Amino acid sequence: MMHGYAGQYLRINLTDRSIKKEPLPEHLIKWIGGTGFCARILWDELKAGTDPLSPDNKLVMATGPTTGTLFPQSGRFMMAAKSPLTGVWAEAHCGGHLGPELKYAGYDFIIFEGKADKLVYLLIVDDDVKLFDAAEIKGKTVNETTEHIRAKHGIKRVACIGPAGENLVRFASVMADKHRAFGRSGLGTVMGSKNLKAIAVMGTKDITAADPKKLLDLFKESRYRYQEGPDAEGCLSLREFGSAGLVELENAIGRLPTRNHKKGVFDKVDLVGSVRLRDEFRVAKNSCFNCKIQCKLVTLSKKYNNIGEGPEYETIVSLGTGCLNSDLDSIIYANHLCNDLGMDTISCGSAIGFAMECSEHGLIDEDVKWADSETVVRFVGDIAYRRGLGDLLAEGVKRASEKIGGGADKFAMHVKGQEISGQDGRAHRSGGLTHATAVRGADHLRGLSVIDEIGYPEIGLRRYGEDKLKAALDRHSEEFKGQMVFDVEHFYAVVDSLILCKYGTMYPLCYYYPDIPDILYSITGIDYFNDEENLVRIGKRISVLRRAFNQREGLSRKDDTLPDRFLYEPEDEGPAKGQVVHLDVMLDDYYRLWGYDENGLILPETLDELGLEDVKKELYPK
């Protein structure tokens, strides 16, 4: 019996509508699951230069060995493909309950390939797997699609795209259980390009653990750590405020992106902050599978008479402070609207802020005013349905700025084509390095260190010792930040393969490598996982393979950069006043630690050391 894994996967060819069930390949096990599975699969099955919107692109939905177990924060699953927004690596992770259902149905992952001749959806009930005609739900919103499938088939767990995905908005999301998003990098766009409207799953099978008693003990210990223990403060804040609790905190350190990332402080922060969100708009709380944090706020938009989950911190930034929008009611509604139309809130809000700054400088004909809440709400719909200027913004700020010209690229806040999330490297140097080097572009979830962001001296001391603590905690210094991002990146690669929520691993850092062998071994019983050095090696291998995916597409040091705003425009007020990002010194350190050359290319000997000889042969055929 294969503990911790379902033991098989699905390959769905949408072109000929064939459905194959195959045993889990043995060679994939040492990639753990989740991100590790996807990195290996997409490297092996995609060719360089594949058009992300062509039938040749492949979309993988994957679980991990913890998914669906009783271990806390283990309800997550993920998707990966080649991004239609950036043209390189794309992955997104999601909570809720559908991931565990996929494991209970008996599948570790699904590979979607080809393109259906008309819109379809996939229905999985244990061993019964079928494609259905989706003509009845063509053009329907996420809520409408989910309710239709639930009513027709009696299946509660549905992941689907909305109009934005069908209209190939380049940052369309896939929404699970209506409110949980595979948000970034345009994975909903990939589904739309394949004429795949939805995936519905119900499973009734068991998942076994190699050592149930040990797993139960770890379960109890972890619950203590994030509910009562010395590292519990952050998770208790998440329970009270959700990730919106970061709004006031980031403003206090000058790292709250404001006015299209021009500033790091917002003078009306109390109007959009977590206290007001809780006191005036929260009507309930929700949680993902088997999680007691309950960080999901259910909120009511009073002005628009609409109820849903969120907004998260990132959304308050993108649709709020980034647009100088202090109308929290409109931010809540715009968030709900993005979810229902199936669109990434970060990229959507960033596109609107970009349009506002372009309008301010006379680069577009349309008058798009800062701080206009109605404009923010209107553009969410215009982008999803590609109406007017929304059609251009639906291409993402990089492509939009290239078409507008006249210096509009100065206002396009992106890395590798993906809009920057709610961090600012001027106030938090390791955050700047994280954005610059992230394989999916402008990403805070693959390598963000919070030790220097928020200030965790006790954890910093445990990780780096007294001699490195000062450098680690100095958020305005480039010193030691290459090391910190390197450390976090390969650890998160393991976390994203298990798959665990980062609210137990990133904030407040309850877990680190010494904890993971016990978790993995108690679930799988695989000796190879019961060794910290092996897990470090796996994390490095996953990280390097994802970078190799991008290197195969032509990326190098020139792409590991930030907009000029962060490099040459000092913050003009707040705690980070006068600060800019000196990126090169951090990049040099980061490349050295990873075994990349000065151009950011993976050294052949690094690939040999990690057992990636086949990757070396493709990258360096001579």
C-alpha positions as CSV (number, residue, x, y, z in Angstrom):
1,M,0.0,0.0,0.0
2,M,1.3,3.5,-0.9
3,H,0.8,5.6,2.2
4,G,0.0,9.3,1.7
5,Y,-0.6,9.0,-2.0
6,A,-3.6,8.0,-4.0
7,G,-1.3,6.0,-6.2
8,Q,-2.7,7.1,-9.6
9,Y,-3.3,10.1,-11.8
10,L,-5.6,11.2,-14.7
11,R,-4.5,12.3,-18.1
12,I,-7.3,14.1,-19.9
13,N,-6.8,14.8,-23.6
14,L,-9.4,17.4,-24.4
15,T,-8.9,17.2,-28.2
16,D,-10.0,13.6,-28.5
17,R,-11.8,13.5,-25.1
18,S,-9.8,10.5,-24.0
19,I,-9.4,9.8,-20.3
20,K,-6.6,7.7,-19.0
21,K,-5.9,6.5,-15.5
22,E,-2.3,5.7,-14.9
23,P,-0.3,4.5,-11.8
24,L,1.7,7.2,-10.1
25,P,5.2,7.0,-11.7
26,E,7.8,5.8,-9.2
27,H,10.3,8.4,-10.3
28,L,8.0,11.2,-9.2
29,I,7.9,10.2,-5.6
30,K,11.2,11.8,-4.8
31,W,9.7,15.1,-5.9
32,I,7.3,14.7,-3.0
33,G,4.1,16.1,-4.7
34,G,2.5,19.4,-5.6
35,T,5.1,21.8,-7.0
36,G,7.7,19.1,-7.3
37,F,5.4,16.9,-9.4
38,C,4.5,19.8,-11.6
39,A,8.1,21.0,-12.1
40,R,9.1,17.5,-13.3
41,I,6.1,16.9,-15.4
42,L,6.1,20.3,-17.2
43,W,9.9,20.1,-17.8
44,D,9.5,16.7,-19.4
45,E,6.3,17.3,-21.4
46,L,6.6,20.9,-22.7
47,K,9.0,22.1,-25.3
48,A,10.7,25.4,-25.3
49,G,8.7,28.0,-27.2
50,T,5.4,26.4,-26.6
51,D,2.6,29.0,-27.1
52,P,0.8,29.2,-23.7
53,L,-2.6,29.6,-25.4
54,S,-2.1,26.7,-27.8
55,P,-3.4,23.1,-27.3
56,D,0.3,22.1,-26.8
57,N,0.4,23.8,-23.4
58,K,-0.4,21.5,-20.5
59,L,-2.2,22.3,-17.3
60,V,-1.5,20.2,-14.2
61,M,-3.7,20.1,-11.1
62,A,-1.8,18.4,-8.2
63,T,-2.2,17.5,-4.5
64,G,0.6,16.6,-2.1
65,P,1.1,13.8,0.5
66,T,-0.4,15.9,3.3
67,T,-3.5,16.9,1.3
68,G,-6.6,15.5,2.9
69,T,-4.9,14.2,6.0
70,L,-5.6,15.3,9.5
71,F,-2.5,17.4,9.6
72,P,-3.5,21.1,10.0
73,Q,-3.5,23.5,7.1
74,S,-3.3,20.6,4.6
75,G,-6.4,21.4,2.5
76,R,-4.3,23.0,-0.3
77,F,-3.7,21.9,-3.8
78,M,-2.1,23.7,-6.8
79,M,-2.1,24.2,-10.6
80,A,0.8,24.8,-13.0
81,A,1.3,25.5,-16.7
82,K,3.2,27.9,-19.0
83,S,1.8,31.3,-18.3
84,P,-0.1,33.3,-20.9
85,L,0.8,36.5,-18.9
86,T,4.5,36.0,-18.7
87,G,5.4,33.3,-21.2
88,V,7.3,31.4,-18.5
89,W,6.7,29.2,-15.4
90,A,3.2,29.6,-13.8
91,E,1.9,28.1,-10.6
92,A,-0.8,29.0,-8.2
93,H,-2.0,27.4,-5.0
94,C,-5.5,27.3,-3.5
95,G,-7.2,26.3,-0.3
96,G,-10.7,25.1,0.4
97,H,-11.9,21.5,0.1
98,L,-11.6,20.4,-3.5
99,G,-7.9,19.2,-3.2
100,P,-8.8,16.7,-0.5
101,E,-11.8,15.5,-2.6
102,L,-9.4,14.8,-5.5
103,K,-7.3,12.6,-3.2
104,Y,-10.3,10.9,-1.8
105,A,-11.5,10.2,-5.4
106,G,-8.1,8.4,-5.8
107,Y,-5.9,10.8,-7.8
108,D,-2.7,12.5,-7.0
109,F,-2.8,14.8,-10.0
110,I,-4.5,15.5,-13.3
111,I,-2.8,16.5,-16.6
112,F,-5.0,18.4,-19.0
113,E,-3.7,18.5,-22.6
114,G,-5.1,19.5,-26.0
115,K,-8.2,21.6,-26.6
116,A,-11.8,20.7,-26.7
117,D,-13.8,21.6,-29.9
118,K,-16.4,23.2,-27.6
119,L,-16.8,24.2,-24.0
120,V,-16.7,21.2,-21.6
121,Y,-16.4,20.4,-17.9
122,L,-14.9,17.5,-16.1
123,L,-16.9,15.5,-13.5
124,I,-15.0,13.1,-11.2
125,V,-16.9,10.8,-8.8
126,D,-14.3,8.3,-7.6
127,D,-13.6,5.9,-10.5
128,D,-16.3,7.5,-12.7
129,V,-14.6,10.3,-14.7
130,K,-16.5,12.0,-17.6
131,L,-16.5,15.1,-19.7
132,F,-19.8,17.0,-20.2
133,D,-20.9,19.6,-22.7
134,A,-20.9,23.0,-21.0
135,A,-23.1,24.9,-23.4
136,E,-25.6,25.7,-20.6
137,I,-22.9,27.5,-18.5
138,K,-21.0,29.3,-21.3
139,G,-20.5,32.9,-20.3
140,K,-21.8,32.2,-16.7
141,T,-20.1,33.7,-13.7
142,V,-18.2,31.6,-11.1
143,N,-21.2,31.6,-8.8
144,E,-23.7,30.7,-11.5
145,T,-21.4,27.9,-12.8
146,T,-20.8,26.4,-9.4
147,E,-24.5,26.4,-8.5
148,H,-25.5,24.9,-11.9
149,I,-23.1,22.0,-11.5
150,R,-24.1,21.5,-7.8
151,A,-27.8,21.3,-8.7
152,K,-27.3,19.1,-11.8
153,H,-24.9,16.5,-10.3
154,G,-25.2,16.9,-6.5
155,I,-21.5,17.6,-6.2
156,K,-20.4,20.4,-3.9
157,R,-16.8,20.9,-4.8
158,V,-16.3,22.8,-8.0
159,A,-13.3,24.7,-9.5
160,C,-14.2,26.8,-12.6
161,I,-13.5,29.8,-14.7
162,G,-15.7,32.8,-15.2
163,P,-16.1,35.2,-18.1
164,A,-12.6,36.5,-17.7
165,G,-11.2,33.0,-18.4
166,E,-13.4,32.4,-21.4
167,N,-12.5,35.9,-22.8
168,L,-8.8,35.0,-22.3
169,V,-8.0,37.9,-20.0
170,R,-4.3,37.1,-19.5
171,F,-4.6,37.1,-15.7
172,A,-7.8,35.1,-15.4
173,S,-8.0,32.9,-12.3
174,V,-9.5,29.5,-11.5
175,M,-11.9,29.7,-8.6
176,A,-12.6,26.8,-6.3
177,D,-15.7,26.7,-4.0
178,K,-16.6,30.1,-5.4
179,H,-14.2,32.1,-3.3
180,R,-10.8,30.4,-3.3
181,A,-8.5,31.5,-6.1
182,F,-5.7,30.0,-8.2
183,G,-5.1,33.6,-8.7
184,R,-1.9,34.5,-10.3
185,S,-0.2,34.0,-13.7
186,G,-3.3,33.3,-15.8
187,L,-4.1,29.7,-15.1
188,G,-7.8,30.5,-15.7
189,T,-6.7,31.8,-19.1
190,V,-5.1,28.4,-19.9
191,M,-8.4,26.7,-18.9
192,G,-10.3,29.1,-21.2
193,S,-7.9,28.4,-24.1
194,K,-8.6,24.7,-23.7
195,N,-12.4,25.2,-23.6
196,L,-12.4,23.7,-20.1
197,K,-15.0,25.5,-18.0
198,A,-15.0,23.5,-14.7
199,I,-13.7,20.6,-12.7
200,A,-16.1,19.0,-10.2
201,V,-14.9,16.3,-7.8
202,M,-16.4,14.0,-5.2
203,G,-14.4,11.3,-3.5
204,T,-15.2,8.6,-0.9
205,K,-12.0,6.6,-0.7
206,D,-9.5,6.5,2.2
207,I,-6.1,8.0,2.6
208,T,-3.8,6.0,4.8
209,A,-0.9,7.1,6.9
210,A,2.2,5.0,7.6
211,D,2.1,5.9,11.3
212,P,-1.3,7.2,12.3
213,K,-0.3,7.6,16.0
214,K,2.8,9.6,15.2
215,L,0.7,11.8,12.8
216,L,-1.9,12.4,15.5
217,D,0.8,13.5,18.0
218,L,2.3,15.9,15.4
219,F,-1.3,17.2,14.7
220,K,-1.7,18.0,18.4
221,E,1.7,19.6,18.7
222,S,1.1,21.8,15.6
223,R,-2.3,22.9,16.9
224,Y,-0.6,23.9,20.1
225,R,2.1,25.8,18.3
226,Y,-0.2,28.0,16.2
227,Q,-3.0,28.4,18.8
228,E,-1.2,28.7,22.1
229,G,2.6,28.3,21.8
230,P,5.3,31.0,21.6
231,D,4.8,31.4,17.8
232,A,1.0,31.7,18.0
233,E,0.7,35.5,17.9
234,G,0.6,35.8,14.1
235,C,-1.9,33.0,13.7
236,L,-4.2,34.5,16.3
237,S,-4.1,37.8,14.4
238,L,-5.0,35.9,11.2
239,R,-8.0,34.4,13.0
240,E,-9.2,37.8,14.1
241,F,-8.4,39.9,11.0
242,G,-7.4,37.6,8.2
243,S,-4.5,38.7,6.1
244,A,-6.0,42.2,6.2
245,G,-4.3,42.5,9.5
246,L,-1.1,43.3,7.6
247,V,-2.5,46.6,6.3
248,E,-1.7,48.7,9.3
249,L,1.5,46.7,10.0
250,E,2.9,47.3,6.5
251,N,1.9,51.0,6.6
252,A,3.8,51.4,9.9
253,I,7.0,50.2,8.3
254,G,6.5,52.2,5.0
255,R,5.8,49.1,3.0
256,L,2.2,49.5,2.0
257,P,2.1,50.0,-1.8
258,T,0.2,53.2,-2.5
259,R,-0.5,55.1,-5.7
260,N,0.7,52.4,-8.1
261,H,3.7,51.6,-5.9
262,K,5.0,55.2,-5.9
263,K,4.7,55.5,-2.1
264,G,4.8,53.1,0.8
265,V,2.4,54.8,3.2
266,F,-1.3,55.7,2.8
267,D,-2.6,58.6,4.7
268,K,-6.1,57.1,5.0
269,V,-5.0,53.7,6.1
270,D,-7.6,53.6,9.0
271,L,-10.4,53.7,6.4
272,V,-9.2,50.5,4.6
273,G,-7.6,48.7,7.6
274,S,-8.3,45.5,9.3
275,V,-10.1,46.9,12.4
276,R,-12.7,48.7,10.3
277,L,-13.1,45.6,8.0
278,R,-13.8,43.5,11.1
279,D,-16.0,45.9,12.9
280,E,-18.2,47.2,10.1
281,F,-18.2,44.6,7.3
282,R,-17.3,41.1,8.6
283,V,-20.4,39.0,9.1
284,A,-18.8,35.6,9.6
285,K,-15.6,33.6,9.3
286,N,-14.7,30.6,7.2
287,S,-11.8,28.2,7.0
288,C,-10.2,25.7,4.6
289,F,-10.2,22.0,5.2
290,N,-9.1,21.0,8.7
291,C,-7.8,24.4,9.7
292,K,-8.6,26.1,13.0
293,I,-7.1,29.5,12.0
294,Q,-10.3,30.5,10.1
295,C,-8.6,33.4,8.4
296,K,-11.3,33.7,5.7
297,L,-13.5,36.7,6.5
298,V,-17.1,36.6,5.1
299,T,-17.9,40.3,4.4
300,L,-21.0,42.2,3.3
301,S,-20.7,45.1,0.9
302,K,-23.5,47.3,2.1
303,K,-23.5,49.8,-0.7
304,Y,-23.6,47.1,-3.3
305,N,-25.6,44.6,-1.3
306,N,-23.2,41.7,-2.0
307,I,-21.7,39.1,0.3
308,G,-18.6,36.9,-0.2
309,E,-15.2,36.1,1.2
310,G,-12.4,38.6,1.5
311,P,-10.7,40.9,0.7
312,E,-7.2,39.7,1.5
313,Y,-4.3,42.1,2.2
314,E,-3.1,41.9,-1.4
315,T,-6.6,42.9,-2.7
316,I,-6.9,45.9,-0.3
317,V,-3.6,47.0,-1.8
318,S,-4.3,46.4,-5.4
319,L,-7.9,47.7,-5.6
320,G,-7.5,50.1,-2.7
321,T,-4.3,51.9,-1.7
322,G,-2.7,51.3,-5.1
323,C,-5.5,53.3,-6.7
324,L,-5.7,55.7,-3.8
325,N,-9.2,54.3,-3.2
326,S,-10.2,54.6,0.5
327,D,-13.8,53.4,0.0
328,L,-13.6,50.0,1.8
329,D,-17.1,49.1,0.7
330,S,-16.1,49.4,-3.0
331,I,-12.9,47.4,-2.4
332,I,-15.0,44.6,-0.9
333,Y,-17.4,44.7,-3.8
334,A,-14.6,44.9,-6.4
335,N,-13.0,41.8,-4.7
336,H,-16.3,39.9,-4.8
337,L,-16.7,40.9,-8.5
338,C,-13.2,39.8,-9.4
339,N,-13.9,36.4,-7.8
340,D,-17.2,36.0,-9.6
341,L,-15.8,37.0,-12.9
342,G,-12.7,34.8,-12.3
343,M,-9.9,37.3,-12.3
344,D,-6.7,37.8,-10.2
345,T,-7.3,40.8,-7.9
346,I,-3.6,41.7,-7.8
347,S,-3.1,42.0,-11.5
348,C,-6.5,43.5,-12.1
349,G,-6.0,46.3,-9.5
350,S,-2.5,46.9,-10.7
351,A,-3.8,47.3,-14.2
352,I,-6.3,49.9,-13.0
353,G,-3.6,51.8,-11.1
354,F,-1.4,51.7,-14.2
355,A,-4.3,53.3,-16.2
356,M,-4.7,56.0,-13.6
357,E,-1.1,57.0,-13.8
358,C,-1.1,56.9,-17.6
359,S,-4.1,59.1,-17.6
360,E,-2.5,61.5,-15.2
361,H,0.4,61.9,-17.6
362,G,-1.8,62.3,-20.7
363,L,-0.8,58.9,-22.3
364,I,-4.3,57.7,-22.8
365,D,-7.4,59.5,-24.0
366,E,-9.7,58.2,-21.3
367,D,-9.9,60.2,-18.0
368,V,-9.2,57.6,-15.3
369,K,-9.1,59.5,-12.0
370,W,-7.2,58.5,-8.9
371,A,-9.2,57.7,-5.8
372,D,-12.4,57.2,-7.8
373,S,-14.1,54.1,-6.3
374,E,-16.7,53.9,-9.0
375,T,-13.9,53.8,-11.6
376,V,-12.3,50.9,-9.8
377,V,-15.5,48.9,-9.8
378,R,-16.3,49.7,-13.4
379,F,-12.9,48.6,-14.7
380,V,-13.2,45.2,-13.0
381,G,-16.1,44.5,-15.4
382,D,-14.6,46.2,-18.4
383,I,-11.4,44.1,-18.1
384,A,-13.3,40.8,-17.6
385,Y,-15.5,41.5,-20.6
386,R,-12.7,43.3,-22.6
387,R,-14.8,46.5,-23.0
388,G,-13.1,49.7,-24.3
389,L,-9.8,50.4,-22.4
390,G,-10.5,47.2,-20.4
391,D,-9.6,45.2,-23.5
392,L,-6.1,46.6,-23.5
393,L,-5.7,46.3,-19.7
394,A,-6.8,42.6,-20.0
395,E,-3.4,42.0,-21.7
396,G,-1.5,42.9,-18.5
397,V,0.5,46.1,-17.8
398,K,3.6,45.0,-19.7
399,R,1.8,44.5,-23.0
400,A,-0.5,47.4,-22.4
401,S,2.5,49.8,-21.8
402,E,4.2,48.5,-25.0
403,K,1.1,49.3,-27.0
404,I,0.5,52.8,-25.4
405,G,4.2,53.8,-25.7
406,G,5.3,57.3,-24.9
407,G,7.0,56.2,-21.7
408,A,4.1,54.2,-20.3
409,D,6.5,51.5,-19.4
410,K,7.7,53.7,-16.4
411,F,4.3,53.1,-14.9
412,A,4.0,49.4,-15.6
413,M,4.8,47.8,-12.2
414,H,5.7,44.2,-13.2
415,V,8.5,41.7,-13.1
416,K,8.8,39.3,-16.1
417,G,5.4,40.5,-17.2
418,Q,3.5,39.8,-13.9
419,E,2.2,42.7,-11.9
420,I,3.9,43.3,-8.6
421,S,2.1,42.2,-5.5
422,G,1.8,44.1,-2.2
423,Q,5.4,44.5,-1.2
424,D,8.1,47.2,-1.7
425,G,11.7,46.3,-1.7
426,R,12.7,49.9,-0.8
427,A,11.2,49.3,2.7
428,H,12.0,45.5,2.8
429,R,15.1,44.6,0.8
430,S,14.7,40.8,0.8
431,G,11.2,41.4,-0.6
432,G,12.7,43.3,-3.5
433,L,15.1,40.4,-4.2
434,T,12.3,38.0,-3.9
435,H,10.2,39.8,-6.5
436,A,13.2,40.2,-8.9
437,T,14.2,36.5,-8.8
438,A,10.8,34.7,-8.5
439,V,10.3,32.3,-11.4
440,R,6.7,33.3,-12.0
441,G,7.5,37.0,-11.8
442,A,6.8,39.5,-9.1
443,D,6.0,36.8,-6.5
444,H,6.0,37.0,-2.7
445,L,5.0,33.4,-2.1
446,R,8.0,31.5,-3.4
447,G,10.7,33.2,-1.3
448,L,9.6,36.0,1.0
449,S,11.4,36.3,4.3
450,V,9.3,37.8,7.1
451,I,12.1,37.8,9.7
452,D,13.2,41.2,8.5
453,E,9.8,42.3,7.2
454,I,8.1,42.3,10.6
455,G,11.0,41.6,12.9
456,Y,11.2,38.2,14.5
457,P,14.4,38.4,16.6
458,E,13.8,35.1,18.4
459,I,13.3,33.2,15.2
460,G,16.1,35.1,13.5
461,L,18.4,34.1,16.4
462,R,17.4,30.4,16.1
463,R,18.0,30.5,12.3
464,Y,21.1,32.5,12.0
465,G,22.7,33.0,15.4
466,E,23.9,36.1,17.2
467,D,26.6,37.0,14.7
468,K,24.1,37.2,11.7
469,L,21.1,38.5,13.6
470,K,21.7,42.2,13.1
471,A,22.1,41.9,9.4
472,A,19.1,39.6,9.1
473,L,16.8,42.0,10.9
474,D,17.8,45.1,9.1
475,R,15.1,45.5,6.5
476,H,16.9,48.5,4.8
477,S,20.2,46.7,4.3
478,E,21.2,44.5,1.4
479,E,23.6,42.6,3.6
480,F,22.8,38.9,4.1
481,K,19.5,39.1,2.1
482,G,20.8,36.9,-0.7
483,Q,21.2,34.2,2.0
484,M,17.8,34.7,3.5
485,V,15.9,34.5,0.2
486,F,18.0,31.5,-0.8
487,D,17.1,29.7,2.4
488,V,13.4,30.5,2.2
489,E,13.1,29.6,-1.4
490,H,14.1,26.0,-1.3
491,F,12.2,25.5,2.0
492,Y,9.0,26.8,0.4
493,A,9.6,24.5,-2.5
494,V,9.2,21.6,-0.1
495,V,6.2,23.2,1.7
496,D,4.5,23.8,-1.7
497,S,5.1,20.1,-2.5
498,L,3.7,18.7,0.7
499,I,1.3,20.9,0.3
500,L,1.0,23.0,3.5
501,C,-0.5,26.5,3.9
502,K,2.2,29.1,4.5
503,Y,0.2,30.6,7.4
504,G,1.9,27.8,9.4
505,T,5.2,28.0,7.8
506,M,5.9,31.6,6.6
507,Y,3.9,33.5,9.2
508,P,4.6,33.1,12.1
509,L,7.2,30.5,11.0
510,C,5.9,27.6,13.1
511,Y,7.8,25.0,11.0
512,Y,11.1,24.7,9.4
513,Y,13.2,21.8,7.9
514,P,13.7,20.0,11.2
515,D,9.9,19.6,11.5
516,I,9.3,18.3,8.0
517,P,10.9,14.8,8.1
518,D,8.6,13.7,10.9
519,I,5.5,15.0,9.1
520,L,6.4,13.4,5.8
521,Y,7.6,10.1,7.3
522,S,4.6,9.6,9.5
523,I,2.4,10.0,6.4
524,T,4.4,8.2,3.8
525,G,6.7,5.8,5.6
526,I,9.3,6.5,2.9
527,D,12.8,6.4,4.5
528,Y,14.2,8.9,2.0
529,F,11.9,11.6,3.4
530,N,13.1,10.9,7.0
531,D,16.3,12.9,6.5
532,E,16.6,16.7,6.7
533,E,19.5,16.8,4.2
534,N,17.5,14.9,1.6
535,L,14.7,17.3,2.0
536,V,17.0,20.3,1.5
537,R,18.3,18.6,-1.6
538,I,14.8,18.1,-2.9
539,G,13.9,21.7,-2.2
540,K,16.9,22.9,-4.1
541,R,16.3,20.5,-7.0
542,I,12.7,21.7,-7.4
543,S,13.8,25.4,-7.3
544,V,16.5,24.9,-9.8
545,L,14.3,22.9,-12.2
546,R,11.7,25.7,-12.2
547,R,14.5,28.2,-13.0
548,A,15.7,25.8,-15.7
549,F,12.2,25.9,-17.2
550,N,12.6,29.7,-17.6
551,Q,16.2,29.5,-18.7
552,R,15.1,27.2,-21.5
553,E,12.7,30.0,-22.6
554,G,15.6,32.5,-22.7
555,L,15.5,34.2,-19.3
556,S,18.7,35.3,-17.5
557,R,19.9,38.1,-15.2
558,K,18.4,40.8,-17.4
559,D,15.0,39.4,-16.3
560,D,15.8,39.3,-12.6
561,T,15.1,43.0,-12.1
562,L,12.6,45.5,-10.8
563,P,10.9,48.5,-12.3
564,D,13.0,51.7,-12.2
565,R,10.6,53.1,-9.6
566,F,12.1,50.7,-7.0
567,L,15.7,51.1,-8.2
568,Y,16.0,54.8,-8.7
569,E,13.1,56.6,-7.1
570,P,13.6,57.0,-3.3
571,E,10.6,56.8,-1.0
572,D,9.7,60.4,-0.3
573,E,8.0,59.9,3.1
574,G,7.4,57.5,5.9
575,P,9.8,55.0,7.6
576,A,11.5,54.1,4.3
577,K,12.1,57.7,3.2
578,G,15.1,58.0,1.0
579,Q,15.4,54.3,0.4
580,V,16.0,52.5,-3.0
581,V,16.8,48.9,-3.8
582,H,20.5,48.2,-4.6
583,L,19.7,44.9,-6.4
584,D,23.0,43.9,-8.0
585,V,24.8,43.2,-4.7
586,M,22.0,40.9,-3.5
587,L,21.8,39.2,-6.9
588,D,25.5,38.4,-6.9
589,D,25.2,36.8,-3.4
590,Y,22.0,34.9,-4.4
591,Y,23.5,33.6,-7.6
592,R,26.6,32.4,-5.8
593,L,24.6,30.5,-3.2
594,W,22.5,28.8,-5.8
595,G,25.4,27.9,-8.1
596,Y,24.4,30.2,-11.0
597,D,26.9,32.2,-13.1
598,E,27.1,36.0,-13.1
599,N,24.4,36.1,-15.8
600,G,22.0,34.1,-13.6
601,L,22.4,30.9,-15.7
602,I,22.6,27.6,-13.9
603,L,26.1,26.2,-13.9
604,P,26.4,22.7,-15.4
605,E,28.1,21.5,-12.3
606,T,25.1,22.6,-10.2
607,L,22.8,20.5,-12.2
608,D,25.2,17.5,-11.8
609,E,25.3,18.0,-8.0
610,L,21.5,17.9,-7.9
611,G,21.2,14.9,-10.0
612,L,19.7,16.8,-12.9
613,E,21.9,15.5,-15.6
614,D,19.1,15.2,-18.1
615,V,18.3,18.9,-17.6
616,K,22.0,19.7,-18.2
617,K,22.0,17.9,-21.5
618,E,19.0,19.9,-22.7
619,L,20.3,23.3,-21.5
620,Y,23.9,22.6,-22.6
621,P,23.7,20.1,-25.4
622,K,27.4,20.5,-26.3
